[in-house]
Structures are given as structure tokens and as C-alpha cells.
Amino acid sequence: MNTHEIFENIFITAFRKYNWACFDSFENMMIGQLGNNFTLFLLSKYGSEWRDNYFFAKLYFKAFPDMLDSKDKDRSYHCYNLRTFERLLEYFGFIEYRDKKWNDGKIRATSLFGKYIKI
């Protein structure tokens, strides 16, 4: 964080330029990455308390219903949680997990999230 410019470039590249779907087999390439700023807003608004990761997925798909696979809602939710929380925000130290299992867990924003992301 002390080298803010370097960190900002890495974060912007990972958040906006890198294709999040590169390392999974989910059909919808845009889940999570489309509307990723909305996820940051949700985390800023609701992330101070421990919440089920599905809480955020439900709000995301309510805002972006075209991203949801109506035949397999659980798979869409898993895709969103995996790409957004496990593969991005957790790596940057912006969230922490509790009771983490394969496709489930509770998350909350870290103090680092509040220092870096201003909404």
C-alpha cells in the first residue's frame, strides 16, 4: 500500500483488464466481472458484518438478472462467489472468510478494503 501507484496499477489490471473467466469452466464469461463496481458498492454497504457469500450473490443477480442461468442458479452463484471473492478480493486482502467450505462461507470486508476503496 505504501507504493500506491504500483498497487493501483495491479488492482486495476486484475479488476478491469484481466478476464476473470480464464481459469474456470463456467459458461458465462461475464459473471462477476460485469458490474464489478456494484460488488464493491455492496461490500462497502454491507461488508462491515459477517454475511453469507450468497447474500452478495443474490443482490448481484437481482441487479444483473441476465447473468443468472435460470436452469442452474446455484452454479451461477458459485461462479460469482469464486471469481469475485475467492479469486480476487480475498487475494488483495479486501475480504476475510469465516466458516469457509467448498462453495459456502461468511465474508466481511477488511480494514484494508476501507482504506483503499472509497465509495
C-alpha positions in Angstrom: 0.0 0.0 0.0 3.0 2.4 0.5 3.7 2.2 -3.2 0.2 3.2 -4.0 0.8 3.7 -7.7 2.1 0.2 -8.2 -0.7 -1.3 -6.2 -3.3 0.7 -8.1 -1.9 -0.5 -11.4 -2.0 -4.1 -10.3 -5.5 -3.8 -8.9 -6.9 -2.0 -12.0 -5.3 -4.7 -14.2 -6.8 -7.5 -12.2 -10.2 -5.8 -11.7 -10.8 -4.4 -15.2 -8.4 -5.7 -17.8 -7.9 -9.3 -16.8 -10.5 -11.8 -18.0 -11.8 -13.5 -14.8 -13.1 -16.5 -16.7 -9.7 -17.6 -17.8 -9.2 -20.3 -15.2 -12.6 -21.8 -14.8 -15.1 -23.8 -16.9 -18.2 -21.7 -16.3 -20.1 -21.0 -19.5 -20.9 -17.3 -18.8 -17.7 -15.4 -19.3 -19.0 -12.2 -17.8 -20.4 -13.2 -14.4 -18.8 -11.2 -11.7 -16.7 -9.0 -13.9 -19.7 -7.3 -15.4 -20.8 -4.9 -12.7 -17.8 -5.4 -10.5 -18.0 -1.9 -9.2 -21.5 -2.8 -8.0 -19.9 -5.6 -5.9 -17.5 -3.1 -4.4 -20.6 -0.9 -3.5 -22.3 -3.9 -1.9 -19.2 -4.8 0.1 -18.9 -1.2 1.2 -22.6 -1.0 2.2 -23.0 -4.5 3.8 -19.5 -5.8 4.4 -18.9 -4.5 7.9 -20.8 -7.5 9.3 -20.2 -11.2 8.6 -22.6 -12.2 5.8 -23.1 -15.4 3.8 -21.4 -15.1 0.4 -24.8 -15.9 -1.1 -26.2 -12.7 0.3 -24.0 -10.8 -2.1 -24.6 -13.1 -5.0 -28.4 -12.7 -4.6 -28.0 -8.9 -4.7 -25.7 -9.1 -7.7 -28.1 -11.2 -9.7 -31.0 -9.1 -8.8 -29.2 -6.1 -10.3 -27.9 -8.2 -13.3 -30.6 -10.8 -14.0 -29.3 -11.6 -17.5 -26.2 -13.0 -15.9 -28.2 -15.7 -14.0 -28.6 -19.1 -15.5 -32.2 -19.8 -14.7 -31.6 -23.6 -15.1 -28.8 -23.7 -12.6 -28.9 -20.8 -10.2 -26.5 -22.5 -7.7 -23.9 -22.8 -10.4 -24.2 -19.1 -11.3 -24.0 -18.2 -7.6 -20.9 -20.4 -7.2 -19.3 -18.8 -10.3 -19.9 -15.3 -8.9 -18.5 -16.1 -5.4 -15.5 -18.0 -6.8 -14.4 -15.3 -9.3 -15.3 -12.3 -7.2 -14.4 -13.2 -3.6 -12.1 -16.2 -3.7 -10.0 -15.3 -6.8 -9.9 -11.5 -6.5 -11.0 -9.7 -3.4 -9.5 -12.3 -0.9 -6.2 -12.2 -2.8 -6.0 -8.5 -2.4 -6.8 -8.7 1.3 -10.1 -6.9 0.9 -12.3 -9.6 2.5 -11.9 -12.3 5.0 -13.7 -15.6 5.3 -15.2 -17.4 8.2 -16.6 -20.9 8.2 -15.3 -21.3 4.6 -16.2 -24.5 2.9 -16.1 -25.5 -0.8 -18.9 -23.3 -2.0 -20.0 -21.5 1.1 -18.8 -19.2 3.8 -19.3 -16.0 5.5 -17.3 -12.9 4.5 -16.8 -9.4 5.6 -14.7 -6.5 4.4 -11.3 -5.9 6.0 -9.9 -2.6 7.2 -7.7 -2.6 4.1 -10.8 -2.6 1.9 -12.0 0.6 3.7 -8.6 2.2 3.3 -8.3 1.6 -0.4 -11.9 1.6 -1.7 -13.8 4.8 -1.2 -17.4 4.9 -2.2 
